[in-house]
């Protein structure tokens, strides 16, 4: 008996949803309360290990985009390290809960929890549920079912949804017309083949061929790839069927995706991209009319999108919208130029950083092993002695120098990529290389990337004959844009930028006294204001840019930036250690990890604390960062490695004073956090 019971229990826990995960009388008046109520059921079954951590992940996903859908449905969902197995909880709320759907609050609420490494089989089940939510019979059955076990079985698909509550309708019987009766398990989208119409009705009319069916391809994707991806696909397939249009949909979700057949794309008359993350390989759709929208539009306005792409095709409008680059993928269409400019620049910086890290650490190791004369060593290609440390030091130094040689070109190339996707890479890299040639340096790379991206966007807007469209991305755009960027960089902006770069280098070289201390404090404030956000990245990019043409001033700036960036996580780790009672259990656990993150120069380690209590944590972090940056500059600490934190201390000039600066800022920030939280706790007690 006990064996049978344990077998049953293990089977139940392996199921996506059980009766214990169903609440047909969900009592909650906010989406947070609804998520918590359902998450508690998951925790009680051992599916969630840390309730607060999981709910924080759910809230973070909800902040990206509301999860309410038309038809009274809420689908809060996330992937989380606190989930042990893919799990779904269902609640039915008579009071209805607002999840941000355009048509009002939801009465059917599905909380979907996927582990950080969820397997594709379970994610496929989740995607199937997402598709079935578009079926009115399925949602109608969930609104009338009275037993939790039956509801769980219905959601799992163990039993079909009861025929519609309107039992007077005998339609599901004799009329086998799949087009008008979608059923609970909808068929995958129809293949893109001409439908053989029922011709032998009256007379064969050879001259009046049936009109060719309009063909569509679509791609859907959302940030987590669990729900909206598949719901948009289902909505588009239904809308296409209703409009008499053939469609094939590629769902780029967490369960992986199967690429559309190139022949199917070639035969398509139009493309719908419903996505909130970058569409992979979107060049496949070049030369086709494209409607490019967010994934929720694919769910809520599918019929309008089908009509819109048909109108575009009728007009011959084949201009493909500007692709969303990696840093642009979450952008709102209404973002201003300043926001988009920052994202383009950060795209370039994010791709440049690995070159900086590798090159900087190799150069620093070369100096550490071979001394400061290593830069005068002959080329290791001509002279290398296996048994001499000087030769190994020269090898490290020269390899790092080669990596550094790519910095400006990579920066420019990927700024252009951020603006115009892959067509921007060639002119961007060419412009960056020219910036190095004319000694325009880091500033030249920034301008070259923007010029390259802008040039490509201008060329893409030009109307070209159909015969040239196929060679535009490979021949025409690289040729024209590289020529334009070359002209501008060599003959127009190159020399002024080189003069400006020289002036900036000279200013950094002459930094001393109060000027240096003030700059260190300012950079420390920037590093700690948004903890890895845009302002932090601007300060870091400024420091890294100085390493492309290093001098004493730029090496001091790099040291100050890294020292200040280490302070916030170290300070919160210290605060949770000395006054743990002021923090939640989850924060105390995060505090343990923050020691390592801070020592590694990962400022983002303080984000969980700042998100929970920004008014006390962020000002405290900024105060400590400013003190550390100022002290580092005052002590004359230098750093050739752009990353590494405490692990590259042997490569730092004046390492003991550097650690003293970090310790002072950490102590100040931790003390302020404890003081402010204690004052709040005392005020609440009174």
N, C-alpha and C positions, 0 to 999 in steps of 0.2 A: 504493500500500500504506500509506504513512504517513498519507494523508488518511483512508483507511478506519479505520485504527487510532485516529486522533484523534477521528473521529466516534463510534466505539464508546465511547471513553473518556468523551466528553462526555455520551453517552446514559447511561452507567453512573453518572456522578457526579450526573446529574439524578434518578436513581431514589432512592426513599426508602431502600431497603436493597439491598445487593449482597452477593455471596459474601464479599467482603473484610470485611464488617461482621457476619459470622456466626462464632461460635466454639462448635463442637459439643462441645468438651472444655474448658470454662471451668474454670480452676484458681483458685478464690478461696474463702476461708472466711468472709469478712465482706462485708456489703453495700457498704462503702466500696471494698474491693478489687475486687469484681465491677464496680462502676460505673467504677472507674479503668481496669480491663482493657478494657472495652468502649469507654470514652471515648478511650483511646489509639488504637484503630482508627479512630474518627471523626477524630481529629486527623491521623493519618497520611494520610487521604484529603482533608485540607483542609476538612473539614466543621466542625471546631472550631478556633478561632484561639488561644485561651488555655486550656490544659488545666486549670490550677489554678483559674482564674476560673470555668470551666464546672462543675467538680466542686463548687466552693463553692455555686453556684446549685442544683445537684442536692441537696446536703446541706441547704440552706435549705428546699427544697421537702419533703424527707424529714422535716425537723423539724416541719413543719406537721401532717403526718399520715403514718403508715406507709403504704408503697405495696405491701405484700404482700396478695395475694388468696387466697381459698380455692381449693384445687385445685393448689397448688404453683406459683403464678405470682408473680413480682415485676415491678413495672412502674415503676422509678424514672424520673421524667420532670420536665422543667422547660422554661420559656421562658428564653432567655438571650441577652444581647447578644454572647456569644462564639460563637454558632452561625451559620454562613453560610447553611445551607439545611436545611429539615426533614429529619431523619435518624433512622433507627431501627437499633439494633444488637441482635443476639440472641445470647444465650449459654445453653448447656445445661450444667448443673452436676451431676455425679454426687454430689458431696459435699453439695449443697443448701445454700442460703444463707438466713439468716433476714432477711426483710423485714417482720416484724411481723404476719404473717397469723395469724388465730385458729387455723387448723388446722396450723400448723407451717411449716418453711422451704420455699423454692421451688427447683425444679430448672429451670424455664423463666424466663429473665430477659430482659426487654425494656427497653433504655435508649432513651427517647424524647427527642429534642432538637429543640426548635422555636425558630426565631429570635424575637427580641423582636417583630418585625412579621410573623409568619408569615402567609402567604396562606391564604384559606379553603379552596382546593382541597386543599392538602396536609393541612390540619387535618382535612378531611373524610376523607381516607385514614386518618389516625391514629384518627379516631373509628370508622371501619369495622373497623380492627384490634381496637380495644377491644371492640366488639360480638362479633367472632368468637372472642375469647378465652373467651367463655361457651359455646362449642360444643365438646363433648368430642371430637368427631371431629377437629377442627382441632388441639386441643392434643395428642391422641393421636398424630396424624401427626407433629407436631414432636418428640415423644419418640422416634420410631422412625426418622426420616429419617437417612441416613448421609452425605449429600453437602451441603456448605455452599451450593452453587448451588441445589440443589433446595429447601433450607430457605428461602433468600431468595425464590425464586419462589413458594413456598407462602405466605409471609407477604405478598408483594406481591399475591397473588391471581391470578398468571399461570396457575397450574394448580390444579385442585381438590385438596382433601386426598384421599389415597387412601382408599378405602372402609375402614372400621375394620379394624384389624389382625386382628380375628377374621373371616377370610375365609370361615369356614364359614357365616356369616349371609347368606343371599341376600336380605335384606329390601329394599335399595334398589331392587329391580326392580319387580315388578308392583303393589305396594300404594301407589297415589298418594294417601296420606292426609297432607296437610301438617301436621295437628295433632299426629300422633304421631312424625313424622320431621322434625325441624327443619332438617336440612341445613346446609351450610357457610355459605350466604349467606341468613340468615334474612330473611323478608319484614318490611317495616315493620309496626308494630303495626296490628291490624285497625281499620278505621274504625268509629266508634261508630254503627252502624246495626243494627237488629234482624236476626238471621240468619234467612233464609227456611228454616225447618226442612223436612225431606223429608216433607210432609204426605200426599201421595197414596198412603200405604201401605195402610191398611185402609179406614176409613170417615171421611168428613169429620165431625168432631165440633165443631160450631160453638160449643157451650157450653164446651168445655174448651180454651180458647186456650193455646198454649204459654206457659209462664211467661216474663215479661219478663226479658231478660238484664240482669244488673247491669253498670252502666257506670262506668268510672273515668277520671279524668284525672290526670296526674302531671307534676311538674317535677323535673328532676335538674340539679345543678350542683356543680362543685368549684372550688377556688381557681385552678387553671390551666386548667380547661375542656378538658383534652386526653383523659384516660383514664377516670377514675371517672365523669364525667358520662355517658358513653355506655355504660359497662359497667352502671351502675345502670339505665339505660333498658332495655337488653337484658334484664337479669335481671327487671325488673318486667314486661316484655312476655311473657316466657316463663312467669313465675308466673301471670300473668293468664290466659294460654291454658290452662295446666294446670287452673286453677280454673273454667274456663268463663266468664270475665269479659271484657268488652270494655274496652280501654284505649287512650288516646291520650296520648303522652308528649311534653312540650316539653323539649328538651335545651338548656339555656342555657350553651352551651360557647363555646370560642374561635372556632369557625367561624361564629359568629353563631347566631341561633335564629329559628325561625318560630313566631309566637304561635299558641296553640290558638285555634281558631275559637270566638267567643263562644257560638254555638249549641251547639257540642260541650260547652262548660263548663256551659251551662244544662241540657243533657240528662243530665249526669253525676250519679251517685248518691253519689260520694265523691271525695276528693282525697288523693293522696300527694305530699308534698313531701320529696324526698331531696336535701339540699343542705348545703354548707358555706360558701356565700356567700349574700348576701341574694337572695331570690326577687323578681324584678322584677314589679311590679304584682300583688302578691298579693291586693289587694282584689277581684280578679276572682272569687275563690273564696269570698267572704263568703256565709254561710248554708249552707255544705256541710259534711258531716263531713270532718274533716281529720286525717291522720296526718302529723306533722311530725318528721322524723328527719335524721340526718347521712347524707351520700352513701354511706358505707361500709355502713350498714345497708341501703340500697337494693340494694347488690351482694350482701351476705351473707345478708340476711333477707327477701328479696323476698316469698316465700310468706307469711311471718308478717304482713308489712305489708298484703298484700291481705286476709288474714283479719281483721286488726284494723280496717281501715276498713269492712269489711262489718258487723262487730259494732257499730261506732259508728253506722252508718246504721240498723241494726235497732233500736238503742236511741233513735234520734232525737237523738243527741248532735251538735249542730252548732256547738258553741263552738269558734271558731277560736283556736288557740294564739297567744300574744303574738308579733307579728312580730319578726324579728331586725332591729334597726336597724343602720346601717352600722358603728358601732363595736362592735356586739354579734355580728357575723356569725360570728366565729371563736370565740365563747365556748363553753366547756364547760358542759353542762347543770348540772354540779355547782358552778359558780362561786358563791362566797359573795356576800352582799349588798355587802360593801365593794368587791369587784372590779367588780360590775355598776354600783355607784354611780359609781366612777371612770370607767367607760366612758360612762355617760350624761353626766356632766359634760364629759368630753373631746369628746363629740359636739357639745355646745353650743359649746365653745371653738373646735373646728376650723371650724365654720361662721361663727363670729364673727370669726376672724382676718382674712379678706379685707376685711371692713368696717373693722377696726382699721387694717390696712395702708394701704388707700386713704385713709381719713379722716385718719389720723395724718400720712402723708406730705404730703397736701394742706395740712393745717394748718401743718406745719413749713415747707413751701415758702412759704406765705403770710407767715409770720413772717420767713423769710430775705429775702424780696423787699421786704416793706412795713414791717419793723421790728415791735417789740412793741406799737405803737399800732394795728396793723391790726385788733385785736379791737374797736376802737371805731368802725370805719368804718361808714357807713350801708349799708343793704341795697343790693346791686348791682342789684336789680330796680328800684329807684327812682333810683339815681344811679350811672352808669357812664360814664367817659370813656375812649374807646378808646386815646388816646395817653398816658395816665398809668399809670405802673407801679403806683401806689398802688391804682388800680381793679382791675388784674389780680391784685395781691396779695390784695385783699379778695375777689375772685371765688374764688380758690383756697381762702382761709381759710373762707369761708362754705359752699362746696361740701363741704369736709372736715368742717365742723361738722354739715351735714345727714347725711353718712355716719356720723359718730359718734353721731348721734341714734338710729340703729338698733341700736346695740351691745347694750343691755340686752334689747330685745325679741327680737333674733335669738338671743342667748344663751338666753333662757328658752324661746323657741319650739323650738329644736333640742335642748335638754335633754329637753323633752317628747317630741319626735320620736324621740330615742334610746330613750325608755322605751316609747312606744306607737305608733310609726310615724306615718303622716300624720294620723290623727285627733287626735294631740297638738298639731299645729301651731297651730290656732286658739286654744284656751285658753292655750297657751304664749305666743303673741305678745300676747294680751290681757293676761295676767298680767305680762309684761315691760313693756308700756306703762303699766300701773297702777303698777309699781314706780318708773318714772320720774316719774309724776304725784305720788306721795306722797314722792318724794325718798329712796326706799330704795336706789337705785343698783345697783351690781354685785351686792351681797349679795341685794338684793331680787329681781334677775333669777334668781339661782341658786335661791332658794326658790320663786319663782313657777313656774319650769320643773319642779321636782320635784313641786309641788302639782298642776300641770296634768297631768303624765304619770300620777301616781297616781290622779287623779280619772278620767281616761279609762279606765285599766285597771279601776277599780272598776265603771264604767258598762258596760264590755264584758262583765263577768262576769255581769251581770244577765240572767236569762232573759226574753225578750220574745216576744210572739206572732209567728207567721210573717209576718203582714201588715206588721209594722213593720220586719222585718229589712232590707228594701231601702233604707229611709230612715235607718237608724241612722247610717251614716258621714257622711251629708250634712246631716242635720237634727238628730236626737236627740242624738248625742254632742257636736257643737259647742255646741248650745244649753245642755244641762245642765252640761257641764264648764265652759263660759265663765261661767255664772251662779255656779257654786260657787267657781271661782277668783276671780271678782270680789268675792264676799262675803268670802272669806278675806283677800284682799290689801287691800281697802279698810278692813275693820272689825276684823280679828283680828290679822294679823301685820305689816301695813304700817307702823304707827307704831313698834313696837319695832325693826323692821329699819332704819327711817330713822334712829333714834337710834344704833343700832350702826354704821351707815355713817358718820354724822357723827363718831363717836368714832374710827373707823379713819382717816378723812380728817385729823382734827386730829392724831392720832399721827404720821402720815406727814409732816404739815406741820412738826411740831416735831422731826423726826429730826436729830440732830447729834452730833458727837463720837463717843465709843466706841459708842453705840447704833447709829449709822449704819454704822460700820465693821463691827461684828458682824453686822448684817443683811446687808451686802454680801457678807461672807465666807460666810454661811449660804446665800444665794441662789446664790453661785458654786459651792458644793459641790453643791447640788441640780441646777444646770444641767449639771454635768459627771459626775454619778454614773451616769446611764443614757443619756446622749447622745441626747436626743430622745425618751426613754421617758416613763413616767407622772410621775416626780418632776420631770424637766425641764419637762414641760408644766404641772405645778402651779406651779412658780416663774414660768414665763412668763405663765400665766393671772393670777397675782397682780399682776404688773407691768402687764399690759394692762388689768386691771380699774381700776387707779389712773388710767389715761389717760382713763377716762370722766368723771372729775371731777378734772382735773389740778391739782396744786399743786407747790411746789418739791420736797417729799419724794417724791411719786409719780414725778416726772420723774427724780429721782436713782435711784430703784429701777429704772426702765426702762433707764437707761443702764448700771447695774451688771449687770443681767441679760443685756443684749445683749453687753456686753464679755466677760463670762465665757463665754457661749455660743460666742464666736468662737475661744476659746483651744484646745480640743482638736484640731480639724482643722489649725489653723495650727501647733500644736506638733508634730504627727506629720509634717506636711509638712517642717518644719524638721529634725526628727530624721532623716528619710529622705534629706535633702540632705547633712547633715554627716556621717552615719555610715551610708551606704547599705548597707555590707556586713552590717549587723546585720539587714537586712530582706530578704524574698524579692523576686524580680523583680516579682511581681504587686503587692506592697506598695509598691515604689518607684514603680510606675506610678500607683497610687492616691494616693501622696504628691504627685504633680504636680497631680492634680485637687483635692487637699485645700487647696492654696493658695487657689484660687478659692472653694471651698465655705466655708472659714473666713472669708475676707474678706467673703463674702455673708451671714454669720451662719446657716450651715446646719451645726449641730452634728453632725448625722448623718454628716457626712463622715469622722468618726473611727471609725465603727462597724466597718468592715472590720478595722482594727487591733485594736480592743478584742475583737472576736470571736475573733481568732487568738491574742491574748495578754492576756486580761483582767486577770490578777494584776499585771502591770507597767504596762499602759496606763491602766487606770481610776484607780488611786490617783495616778498622775502627773498625769493630766488634772484630777482633783479639787483637787490641791494648787495647780496653776496657776490654776484657776478661782476658788478661794477668795482667792488673792492679788489677782487682777484685780478681783474684786467689791469687796473691801475697799478697794483703792486708788482705784477709781472713786468710791466713796462718800466717801472721805477727801478726794479732790480736788474734790468738789462738782460733778462732771460731771452734766449733765442731758440728757434726750433726749425729744423729743415724737413721734418716729417709732418705731413698734413693730418695724420690720424694716429691713433694708438694709445692715447692717454698715458696712464702710468706705465704702460709696457714699453714706452720709448723714452723713459726718463734718462737712461744712459746716453741718449743722443741729444739731450737738451743742454744748452749753455746755462751754467749756474743752476744745476738741478736741485740743490738743497733749498735755495731761495725760491725756486719755482714751486716746490712742494709746500713751502711755507705759505706762499701766496694762495695756493689752492686750499690749504688747511684753514687759513684765516677766513676766506670767503665762505667755506663750508660751515664753519662754526657760527659765523654771523647769520647766515640764512637759517640754519637749524634753530638757533636761539630765537630768531624772530618768529618762525613758524610756531614753536612751542609757546612763546609768549602770547601770540595772538590767539591761538587755539585755547590756551588756558583762560585768557580773559573772556572769551566767548562762553566757555563752559561755566565759569563763575557767574556770568551774567544770566545764563539760562537757569542756574540753580536758584538765583534770587528772584 
